[in-house]
Amino acid sequence: MDQTAARKATTEVPSIPCDAEGPVFREPWEAQAFAMALTLHDRGVFTWPEWAAALAAEIKRAQAAGDPDTGETYYRHWLNTLEGLVAAKGVSTRETLLRYRDAWDHAADRTPHGQPIVLRPDDFR
């Protein structure tokens, strides 16, 4: 991960969970979602102020729906925000995102614990 970009992101979006060395992640997918956001920002899909506003709106929506805001769901909000911005900016459609989410779920169900998840054509049933 680009450490300069990560530092800039944590400055621009102060709610990112961090320790003295930078962003912290409980699971690999959280780091991957963070890296996707950095890449999309670097490619000009959104600005950090735009990202921060969208993330704040997502968190408020989740809290209104009963999210306990304990910090454990932070990167789920991050992922939902990514999906929303990608669809809103026309990078992908919500339908395509849902198709890949379903395929990922199917692939995860057939993958033994601890093994890498690999998408195959039959996952897109």
Buried (B, 14 or more C-beta within 10 A) or exposed (E): EEEEBBEBBBEBBEBBBEEEEEBEBEEEEBBBBBBBBBEBBEEEBBEBEBBBEBBBEBBEEBEEEEBEEEEEBBBBBBBBBBBBBBBEEEBEEEEEBEBBEEBEEBBEEEEEEEEEBEEEEEBEE
